[in-house]
């Protein structure tokens, strides 16, 4: 028998407006992704292999997605052909192997906050790739085209600032003068990447964003031919696991790297696979379906803010001037691109309405003129 408290909670959730549910879902999604950045960094600092981590993560995600893909998309799933298998393999190479590999290499050399900040440039990079492939058009004479161009330049400029200019520490362990609550013995376990190659890490993260954007661009034509989204993701995860296993067979010869040494390692891997890949994907699909891609993308900077708070508390992360300036530029660029896309859709919708209205008016004019004409010619015309 259900408890009165749980039944009243479910009634309140059902009565909640859909827009409110969307906002709550997007906030929960950003917290989930923010936790993934921090957890991934903690996993690397614990010594988990950068090849073992994504293998286990994608196996968990595949096991979670596979039943839903099989049962929910039986009628939508087209027949599997060699052409589809090649496309799924390429999607995995770009969207999982290169994407996750570059991310972990970049995160290992920088910090969760800046990894999240650079990810805000993905919409602009995707737009650039779409323009290069002539999927998107840039109309410089219109305000939406100017906004998208300026937004792209701002994102590229922000990523460049983060990469080449670290700058002085604005906030962090060194500015707190011992007031940080973690003791010195804990700091080497969870601390930030002060001894790493920052520039190389940022280059890896840019490679991660390029791979992610390429996956989004390549995914669009595949989904037109194979509209079963969960099945596409499951196949992509499967091939991603295979690719990482092949790479690990050559690069990770230490068998001890595949063994869990602590509960913390188990938690980080399950969080990455279950929350960041499985649950987050399902929530994001629902939010895109109900709120649209622009609505989902607008929440991305919230993730950067949450990551900054989590990383400063859990990892003792330091904030540098270059990273903060770059993040601000990237977020401004993100909103300019999204605003330009939104305006473009409005203008396209308005032009379609105007053209259909003019076509209806022309058809009604033809009908009126045909009704006004006599059915039989006059006698003078006969003469």
C-alpha positions, 0 to 999 in steps of 0.5 A: 500500500502506497504511503500518503506522503508519496501519493501526494508527492506524485499528485503534485508532480502530475499537477505541475505545469510541463514548463516547470518540469522542463526547467527542473529536469534541465537543472537536474541534468546540469547538476548530473553533468557537473558531478560527472566532471568532478567525479571524472577528475577524482577518478584520474587522481585516484589513478584509474587508467584513462583507457579503462575508465571509458571502457567500463563507462560505455559498457554500463551505458550500453547495458542500460540503453540496450533493453529500452532500444530493443523493446521501445523501437521495434517498429521504428528500427530499419533493417541493419545493413553493412552501410549502417554498421560502417556509419555507426562505427564512424559515429563511435570513432568520432563521438565516443573514442575521440570525444571521451579520449580527448576529454580525459586527456584534457581534464587530466591536464587542466580542471573540471571548471575549464573543461566545462567552460570550453564545452560551451563552444560546441554549438559554435563549432558545430555551426562552423562545421555545418557551414563548411559542409553547406548544411547551414547558411550565413546571411551576413546582411541579416541580424541573425547571420551577424549574431551567429558570426560574432558568437562563433568568433567570441567562442573561438576567442574565448577558447584561445584565451583559455589555451594560451593565457593562464594568468594569475590565481584569482581564487583557490588554495593559495588565496585562502591562507590555510582556511580551506577545510581539507588538510594537507594529506587529502590535497594530493589525492584530490587536488587540481592540475597545478603541475600539469601542462595547461596549454596541452590540456586545453588543446586536448579539450578543443579536440574533444569539442571538435569531436563532439561537434563532428559527432553532432553533424554526422549524426543528423544524416544518419538519424534521417535514414535510421530514425531509432535514436536509442538504437543508434546510441546503443550501436555507437556505444557498442562500437565505442567499447570495441574501439577502446578495447582494441586501443587498450590491448596495445596501450594498457598492458598492465592487467592490474589497471582493470581491477578496482582498488577502492569503493571510490573507483567503483563509484566514479565508474558507475556514476559516469556510466549510469548517471552521465551516459544513461539517465542524462541521455534519457532526460536530455532526449525528453527535454529536446523533444518537449522544449527544443534544442535551443532551450536545452543548450541555454542551460549549458553555462549553468553547468559551468557555474555548478562545476566551479562550485563543486570543484572548489569544494571537493577538489580545491580547484584554483581559478585563474584570470585567463580561464575566467575571461575565456569562459565569459567570452565563450558563454557570450558567444554561445548565447549569440549563436543561440539567439541567431539560430532562434531569430533565423527560425522565426524569420523562416517561419514568417516567410513560410507563412507569408508565402503560403498566404500569398499563394492562397490569395493568388489561388482565390484571385484565379478562382474569382476571375474564372467565376466572373468570366462568362461560360459562353462567348458573347455574340460579338466574339462569335462574329 
